[in-house]
């Protein structure tokens, strides 16, 4: 088995018995997972190897978050502690964590009723509200102005090393423009306090007052990227149907961006701790009920409402690249209710995520710069979505904020 984990050394750190079987789950885009069966039960063994998220201290922060959420009744799967009490086991320079094995299945939005879509939106709202409760920010939490890199805000959203947050694994592991832009007001906050001691929930909080304001992707950079990708498409031999679609979408996107270049969003909305990668393959259902939100690798401080919009654009996208707007509406209303988000926050988030999609080409960069084709199956629908979204901007905004 390729990339076989060092089971002997790992299990000696846990009271989990001896290994009987260890099978890889279908591999995602960031880390590796294994279905582990031992003399004491079944587990999910996670190998954290993505350099952007695999620092032990970052993994430990994710674990603390899920432990606190579990205590509030949020459906998560916190890791088991090792014999020394730690939840991150480092063997041979690699970080691992042992989680309970959760039986369940992944469900796309097309498999959900309107009531279940509302339940999904309510769940994400509860996650955001609960994270705000158990991991409070230091200082004022108003805009992206204080979300430091260690809190999870990406400095270059189009860097190809890892996909942005609309991505999901191509092979899911089962069992485990017309209206004016509305801006949400910055939320009031208290005075700056001293850093709390380690172990206190606020000890994980980045300072919410420092750092640059993210004004959205720079179209000048995007135009240069489009030119570079077009050149790579022309050089690719032998040319295939993917090259043809890529060329069409790049030219189409350049024309759209030229038409809407003046609509770059000026700043983000209210930020807080978010899951960072909320999509169908990171949510397990048991029957009709969510059983566990998994894969918290992208936990960070980011605009909350944007995660809600980004997630909906994955759950409810149709194969032709349109959104199921009635389901989006049920989802968004429930999210606003449980998260305490205003319609104007969602409208602003719709605009920012639309702009993000208009300027984003991570799938093509993986294909042409890295020769990595794992995300290719997502490209037809994802690339069509932003075209449809631009045309139906009013309807999309109304579904989220109406």
C-alpha positions as CSV (number, residue, x, y, z in Angstrom):
1,X,0.0,0.0,0.0
2,X,1.4,3.4,-1.0
3,X,2.0,6.0,1.7
4,X,1.3,3.3,4.4
5,X,1.2,4.9,7.8
6,X,3.6,3.7,10.5
7,X,0.9,1.8,12.4
8,X,3.2,0.2,15.0
9,X,4.7,3.5,16.2
10,X,1.4,5.3,16.0
11,X,-0.7,2.8,17.9
12,X,1.8,2.5,20.7
13,X,0.9,6.2,21.4
14,X,-2.8,5.3,21.8
15,X,-4.9,2.9,23.8
16,X,-6.4,1.7,20.6
17,X,-5.3,-1.9,20.4
18,X,-3.4,-3.6,17.6
19,X,-4.0,-3.1,13.9
20,X,-6.0,-5.7,12.0
21,X,-6.6,-3.8,8.8
22,X,-5.8,-0.4,7.4
23,X,-7.3,0.8,4.1
24,X,-7.0,4.2,2.4
25,X,-10.2,6.1,1.8
26,X,-10.5,7.7,-1.6
27,X,-7.9,10.4,-1.5
28,X,-8.9,14.0,-1.4
29,X,-7.0,17.1,-2.4
30,X,-5.2,18.0,0.8
31,X,-4.5,15.1,3.2
32,X,-4.7,11.4,3.4
33,X,-7.1,9.3,5.4
34,X,-7.3,5.6,6.4
35,X,-10.1,3.3,7.6
36,X,-8.3,1.6,10.5
37,X,-9.6,-1.5,12.2
38,X,-7.9,-2.7,15.4
39,X,-8.5,-5.1,18.2
40,X,-10.5,-2.4,20.0
41,X,-12.6,-1.0,17.2
42,X,-12.8,1.1,14.0
43,X,-11.1,4.5,13.6
44,X,-10.4,7.1,11.0
45,X,-6.6,7.8,10.9
46,X,-5.7,11.1,9.3
47,X,-2.3,11.9,7.9
48,X,-1.8,15.7,7.7
49,X,0.7,16.4,5.0
50,X,-0.5,19.5,3.2
51,X,2.2,22.0,4.1
52,X,-0.3,24.9,4.4
53,X,-2.3,23.1,7.1
54,X,-0.1,20.4,8.6
55,X,1.7,22.4,11.3
56,X,1.1,20.5,14.6
57,X,0.0,23.7,16.4
58,X,-2.5,24.4,13.7
59,X,-3.9,20.9,13.9
60,X,-4.1,21.1,17.7
61,X,-6.1,24.3,17.3
62,X,-8.5,22.5,15.0
63,X,-8.8,19.7,17.5
64,X,-9.6,22.1,20.4
65,X,-12.3,23.7,18.3
66,X,-14.0,20.4,17.5
67,X,-13.8,19.4,21.2
68,X,-15.5,22.6,22.3
69,X,-18.1,22.3,19.5
70,X,-18.9,18.7,20.5
71,X,-19.5,19.9,24.1
72,X,-22.2,22.2,22.7
73,X,-23.8,19.4,20.8
74,X,-22.5,20.3,17.3
75,X,-22.1,17.1,15.2
76,X,-18.3,16.7,14.9
77,X,-15.8,14.0,15.4
78,X,-13.1,15.2,17.8
79,X,-9.9,13.2,17.8
80,X,-8.9,10.7,20.5
81,X,-6.1,11.8,22.9
82,X,-2.9,9.8,22.9
83,X,-1.5,8.4,26.2
84,X,0.3,11.7,26.8
85,X,-2.9,13.7,26.4
86,X,-2.0,15.2,23.1
87,X,-4.2,14.8,20.0
88,X,-1.5,15.2,17.4
89,X,1.0,12.3,17.0
90,X,4.2,13.1,15.1
91,X,6.1,10.1,13.8
92,X,9.0,10.5,11.4
93,X,8.3,14.2,10.9
94,X,4.7,13.5,9.9
95,X,1.6,14.5,11.8
96,X,-1.3,12.1,12.4
97,X,-4.6,12.2,14.3
98,X,-6.9,9.3,15.3
99,X,-10.7,10.0,15.1
100,X,-13.7,7.8,15.6
101,X,-15.0,6.1,12.5
102,X,-18.4,7.7,11.6
103,X,-20.8,5.6,9.5
104,X,-22.6,7.7,7.0
105,X,-22.8,9.0,3.5
106,X,-22.3,12.3,1.7
107,X,-25.3,14.1,0.2
108,X,-25.4,16.7,-2.5
109,X,-28.0,19.4,-2.5
110,X,-29.9,17.6,-5.3
111,X,-30.5,14.8,-2.8
112,X,-32.0,17.1,-0.1
113,X,-35.6,18.3,0.3
114,X,-36.4,22.0,0.8
115,X,-36.8,21.3,4.5
116,X,-33.4,19.5,4.6
117,X,-31.8,22.4,2.8
118,X,-33.1,24.6,5.6
119,X,-31.6,22.3,8.1
120,X,-28.3,22.4,6.3
121,X,-28.2,26.2,6.4
122,X,-29.3,26.2,10.1
123,X,-26.4,23.8,10.8
124,X,-23.8,26.1,9.3
125,X,-25.3,29.0,11.2
126,X,-25.0,27.1,14.4
127,X,-21.4,26.3,13.6
128,X,-20.5,29.9,13.1
129,X,-22.4,31.1,16.2
130,X,-20.9,28.3,18.3
131,X,-17.3,29.0,17.1
132,X,-17.9,32.7,18.0
133,X,-18.8,31.4,21.5
134,X,-16.0,29.0,22.1
135,X,-13.2,30.8,20.2
136,X,-13.8,34.5,20.7
137,X,-11.8,37.0,18.8
138,X,-9.4,39.4,20.4
139,X,-10.0,43.1,19.7
140,X,-12.7,44.3,17.3
141,X,-14.1,41.8,14.9
142,X,-15.5,43.9,12.0
143,X,-13.8,43.2,8.7
144,X,-11.0,41.0,7.3
145,X,-8.7,43.6,8.7
146,X,-7.5,41.4,11.6
147,X,-7.6,38.0,10.2
148,X,-3.9,37.1,10.3
149,X,-2.4,34.3,8.3
150,X,-2.3,32.1,11.4
151,X,-6.0,32.6,11.6
152,X,-6.5,31.2,8.1
153,X,-6.9,34.2,5.7
154,X,-5.1,33.4,2.4
155,X,-2.9,36.1,1.1
156,X,-3.0,34.9,-2.5
157,X,-6.4,33.2,-3.2
158,X,-5.3,32.1,-6.7
159,X,-2.0,30.4,-5.7
160,X,-2.2,26.9,-7.2
161,X,-0.6,24.9,-4.3
162,X,-4.0,24.2,-2.7
163,X,-7.5,24.9,-4.0
164,X,-9.6,27.8,-2.7
165,X,-12.6,27.0,-0.6
166,X,-15.1,26.1,-3.3
167,X,-13.0,23.0,-3.9
168,X,-14.0,19.5,-2.9
169,X,-12.4,16.1,-3.5
170,X,-13.3,14.7,-6.9
171,X,-13.8,11.2,-5.4
172,X,-15.7,11.5,-2.1
173,X,-14.7,9.1,0.8
174,X,-17.9,7.5,1.8
175,X,-18.3,6.7,5.5
176,X,-16.4,9.3,6.8
177,X,-24.8,42.4,-11.2
178,X,-27.3,45.0,-11.5
179,X,-28.1,46.2,-8.0
180,X,-25.8,48.3,-5.9
181,X,-23.5,46.3,-3.6
182,X,-24.7,46.2,0.0
183,X,-22.1,46.3,2.7
184,X,-22.7,45.1,6.2
185,X,-21.7,47.5,9.0
186,X,-18.8,46.6,11.1
187,X,-19.8,45.0,14.4
188,X,-19.0,46.8,17.5
189,X,-16.5,45.3,19.8
190,X,-14.9,45.8,23.2
191,X,-11.6,47.2,24.2
192,X,-8.4,45.3,23.6
193,X,-7.5,42.9,26.4
194,X,-4.4,41.1,27.4
195,X,-3.7,37.7,25.9
196,X,-5.4,35.0,28.0
197,X,-3.5,32.0,29.3
198,X,-2.9,28.9,27.1
199,X,-5.9,26.6,27.1
200,X,-8.4,29.4,27.5
201,X,-10.7,29.6,24.4
202,X,-9.6,33.2,23.7
203,X,-6.0,32.0,23.5
204,X,-6.6,30.8,20.0
205,X,-7.8,34.1,18.9
206,X,-5.8,36.2,16.4
207,X,-5.8,39.9,16.9
208,X,-8.8,41.3,14.9
209,X,-7.3,44.8,14.4
210,X,-4.2,44.4,12.3
211,X,-3.5,43.5,8.7
212,X,-4.6,44.7,5.3
213,X,-8.1,45.0,4.1
214,X,-8.8,42.5,1.4
215,X,-10.4,44.3,-1.5
216,X,-10.9,41.3,-3.7
217,X,-8.9,39.9,-6.6
218,X,-7.1,42.5,-8.7
219,X,-8.3,42.2,-12.3
220,X,-5.0,43.3,-13.7
221,X,-3.4,40.2,-12.2
222,X,-6.3,38.1,-13.5
223,X,-5.8,39.4,-17.1
224,X,-2.1,38.5,-16.9
225,X,-3.0,35.0,-15.6
226,X,-5.6,34.5,-18.4
227,X,-2.9,35.3,-21.0
228,X,-0.5,32.9,-19.4
229,X,-3.0,30.1,-19.3
230,X,-4.1,30.7,-22.9
231,X,-0.4,30.3,-23.9
232,X,-0.2,27.0,-21.9
233,X,-3.4,25.7,-23.6
234,X,-1.9,26.5,-27.0
235,X,1.3,24.7,-26.2
236,X,-0.4,21.6,-24.8
237,X,0.0,18.5,-27.1
238,X,-1.8,16.6,-28.1
239,X,-4.8,19.0,-27.9
240,X,-7.9,17.5,-26.4
241,X,-11.5,18.3,-25.5
242,X,-10.4,19.8,-22.1
243,X,-8.1,22.2,-23.9
244,X,-10.9,23.3,-26.1
245,X,-13.2,23.9,-23.2
246,X,-10.4,25.7,-21.2
247,X,-9.7,28.0,-24.2
248,X,-13.4,28.8,-24.5
249,X,-13.9,29.6,-20.9
250,X,-10.7,31.7,-20.6
251,X,-11.8,33.9,-23.5
252,X,-15.3,34.1,-22.2
253,X,-14.0,35.0,-18.7
254,X,-11.8,37.7,-20.1
255,X,-14.7,39.3,-21.9
256,X,-16.8,39.1,-18.7
257,X,-14.1,40.6,-16.6
258,X,-13.6,43.5,-19.1
259,X,-17.3,44.2,-18.9
260,X,-17.5,44.2,-15.1
261,X,-14.0,45.4,-14.2
262,X,-15.4,48.3,-12.2
263,X,-17.3,46.1,-9.8
264,X,-14.4,45.0,-7.7
265,X,-15.6,44.8,-4.1
266,X,-13.9,47.2,-1.7
267,X,-13.8,45.2,1.5
268,X,-15.2,42.1,3.2
269,X,-17.9,41.8,5.8
270,X,-17.8,40.7,9.4
271,X,-15.3,38.0,10.2
272,X,-15.2,35.1,12.7
273,X,-13.9,31.6,13.0
274,X,-15.3,29.4,10.2
275,X,-14.9,25.8,9.1
276,X,-13.2,27.0,5.9
277,X,-14.1,24.1,3.7
278,X,-17.8,23.4,4.2
279,X,-19.1,21.2,1.3
280,X,-20.8,17.9,0.7
281,X,-17.8,15.7,1.1
282,X,-17.0,17.2,4.5
283,X,-20.4,16.5,5.9
284,X,-21.6,12.9,6.7
285,X,-25.3,12.1,7.0
286,X,-26.8,9.2,8.9
287,X,-30.2,8.7,7.4
288,X,-31.7,12.2,6.9
289,X,-29.7,13.8,9.7
290,X,-26.2,15.3,9.7
291,X,-23.9,13.0,11.6
292,X,-20.6,14.7,11.5
293,X,-18.8,17.8,10.0
294,X,-15.3,16.6,9.2
295,X,-12.0,17.9,7.8
296,X,-11.4,21.1,9.7
297,X,-8.0,21.8,8.1
298,X,-9.0,25.2,6.8
299,X,-10.4,26.4,10.2
300,X,-9.6,30.1,10.2
301,X,-10.8,33.7,10.7
302,X,-12.6,34.7,7.6
303,X,-15.9,36.5,6.5
304,X,-18.6,34.2,7.8
305,X,-21.3,35.0,5.3
306,X,-18.9,34.3,2.4
307,X,-18.5,30.7,3.7
308,X,-22.3,30.4,3.6
309,X,-22.4,31.6,0.0
310,X,-19.4,29.5,-1.0
311,X,-20.9,26.4,0.5
312,X,-24.2,26.9,-1.3
313,X,-22.5,27.3,-4.6
314,X,-21.1,23.8,-4.1
315,X,-24.1,22.1,-2.5
316,X,-26.7,23.5,-5.0
317,X,-24.8,23.7,-8.3
318,X,-26.4,21.7,-11.1
319,X,-24.4,19.8,-13.7
320,X,-25.1,22.5,-16.3
321,X,-23.6,25.2,-14.0
322,X,-26.8,26.8,-12.6
323,X,-27.9,27.0,-8.9
324,X,-31.1,25.5,-7.6
325,X,-32.4,28.9,-6.3
326,X,-35.4,27.7,-4.3
327,X,-33.2,25.4,-2.3
328,X,-30.6,28.2,-1.9
329,X,-33.4,30.4,-0.5
330,X,-34.5,27.8,2.1
331,X,-30.8,27.3,3.1
332,X,-30.0,31.0,3.3
333,X,-33.0,32.0,5.4
334,X,-32.2,29.3,7.9
335,X,-28.5,30.3,8.0
336,X,-29.4,33.9,8.6
337,X,-31.7,33.0,11.4
338,X,-29.2,30.8,13.3
339,X,-26.1,32.8,12.6
340,X,-27.7,36.2,13.3
341,X,-26.6,37.4,9.9
342,X,-28.4,40.2,8.1
343,X,-29.7,40.2,4.5
344,X,-27.2,43.0,3.7
345,X,-24.3,40.7,4.9
346,X,-25.5,37.9,2.6
347,X,-25.9,40.4,-0.3
348,X,-22.4,41.7,0.1
349,X,-21.0,38.1,0.4
350,X,-22.8,37.1,-2.8
351,X,-21.0,39.9,-4.6
352,X,-17.6,39.1,-3.2
353,X,-17.9,35.3,-3.9
354,X,-19.1,36.1,-7.4
355,X,-16.1,38.3,-7.9
356,X,-13.9,35.6,-6.5
357,X,-15.3,33.1,-9.0
358,X,-14.9,35.6,-11.8
359,X,-11.2,35.9,-11.1
360,X,-10.4,32.3,-10.1
361,X,-8.7,29.7,-12.2
362,X,-7.2,27.2,-9.7
363,X,-8.5,24.2,-11.6
364,X,-6.8,25.3,-14.8
365,X,-3.6,26.1,-12.9
366,X,-3.5,22.6,-11.4
367,X,-4.1,21.1,-14.8
368,X,-1.6,23.2,-16.8
369,X,1.0,24.2,-14.3
370,X,1.2,21.1,-12.2
371,X,-0.1,18.4,-14.5
372,X,-2.6,17.5,-11.7
373,X,-6.0,16.5,-13.2
374,X,-7.9,15.4,-10.1
375,X,-10.1,18.5,-10.2
376,X,-10.8,18.2,-14.0
377,X,-14.3,16.6,-13.5
378,X,-15.4,19.7,-11.5
379,X,-14.3,22.2,-14.2
380,X,-17.3,22.1,-16.6
381,X,-19.9,23.0,-14.0
382,X,-17.7,25.3,-12.0
383,X,-16.6,27.3,-15.1
384,X,-20.2,27.6,-16.4
385,X,-21.5,28.7,-13.0
386,X,-19.9,32.1,-13.0
387,X,-21.2,32.9,-16.4
388,X,-24.8,32.0,-15.4
389,X,-24.3,33.8,-12.0
390,X,-23.3,37.0,-13.9
391,X,-26.4,36.8,-16.1
392,X,-28.7,36.0,-13.1
393,X,-27.0,38.2,-10.5
394,X,-30.2,39.8,-9.3
395,X,-32.0,36.4,-8.8
396,X,-29.0,34.9,-7.0
397,X,-28.7,37.9,-4.7
398,X,-32.4,37.7,-3.9
399,X,-32.3,34.0,-3.1
400,X,-29.6,34.6,-0.5
401,X,-30.8,37.9,0.9
402,X,-34.6,38.0,0.1
